[in-house]
Amino acid sequence: MITTIKDTTAQGIHPYQKSDPLRNEGDKPVSGGSVVAAERVDLSDKAKEFQRIRKILDKVPDVRHEKVQELKERIQSGSYAVDAGKVAAKMVGESLIDLIA
């Protein structure tokens, strides 16, 4: 039978928060005397470049409708031919890249 319950949250969390120097560095007082943690995000040049490229790619359509239409017409007319040698070479090349990477 349990006769007492100890409040571990007040003992375990609060001392940790008080001793965390990174957490307290950005704390700034606001009106009313309470403290609010300031948050800051710094993006590297590489991340900024990825972000810029992502915006450009978002503008590119997922499906090139004119290419799809052209291929449909070539298939229906019988003028579309697959070069098996090129397909095989591409498959082997991609397999080798997968093995290396």
C-alpha positions in Angstrom: 0.0 0.0 0.0 1.3 3.5 -0.9 1.1 6.0 1.9 2.9 9.0 0.3 3.5 10.2 -3.2 6.6 12.2 -3.9 6.4 15.0 -6.5 9.5 14.3 -8.6 8.6 16.8 -11.4 9.4 19.8 -9.2 12.6 18.2 -8.1 13.8 16.7 -11.4 12.8 19.2 -14.1 13.1 22.6 -12.5 16.7 22.3 -11.3 17.7 21.0 -14.8 16.0 24.0 -16.4 17.8 26.4 -14.1 21.2 24.9 -14.7 21.0 24.8 -18.5 23.2 27.7 -19.7 22.0 27.5 -23.3 18.4 27.7 -22.3 18.9 30.8 -20.1 21.1 32.7 -22.5 18.3 33.7 -24.8 15.8 34.4 -22.0 14.5 37.9 -22.0 12.2 39.5 -19.4 8.9 40.8 -20.6 6.3 43.0 -18.9 5.0 41.4 -15.8 8.4 40.0 -14.7 8.1 36.6 -16.5 10.8 35.3 -18.7 10.4 34.2 -22.3 13.0 32.2 -24.2 14.1 33.8 -27.5 14.4 31.4 -30.4 16.7 31.9 -33.4 17.4 29.8 -36.5 20.5 30.3 -38.6 20.6 28.7 -42.0 23.9 27.7 -43.6 24.7 28.9 -47.1 24.2 25.4 -48.3 20.7 25.3 -46.7 19.8 28.6 -48.2 20.9 27.3 -51.7 18.8 24.2 -51.2 15.8 26.4 -50.3 16.3 28.5 -53.4 16.6 25.4 -55.6 13.5 23.9 -54.0 11.5 27.1 -54.8 12.6 26.8 -58.5 11.7 23.1 -58.6 8.3 23.7 -57.1 7.5 25.8 -60.2 8.4 23.0 -62.6 5.4 20.8 -63.5 5.4 17.2 -62.4 4.2 16.1 -65.8 5.4 17.4 -69.1 2.1 17.2 -71.0 3.6 18.1 -74.4 6.1 15.3 -74.1 3.4 12.8 -73.0 1.2 13.9 -76.0 4.1 13.5 -78.4 4.9 10.0 -77.1 1.2 9.0 -77.3 1.0 10.1 -80.9 4.2 8.2 -81.8 3.0 5.0 -80.2 -0.4 5.2 -81.9 1.2 5.9 -85.3 3.7 3.0 -84.8 6.8 5.3 -85.2 7.9 4.8 -81.5 10.8 2.4 -81.2 12.7 1.4 -78.1 16.5 0.9 -78.5 17.1 -2.2 -76.4 20.8 -1.5 -76.3 20.4 1.9 -74.8 17.9 0.6 -72.2 20.3 -2.2 -71.2 23.3 0.2 -71.0 21.4 2.6 -68.8 20.2 -0.2 -66.5 23.8 -1.5 -66.1 25.2 2.0 -65.6 22.6 2.8 -62.9 23.2 -0.6 -61.2 27.0 0.2 -61.0 26.2 3.7 -59.6 24.0 2.1 -56.9 26.8 -0.4 -56.0 29.4 2.4 -55.7 27.1 4.8 -53.7 
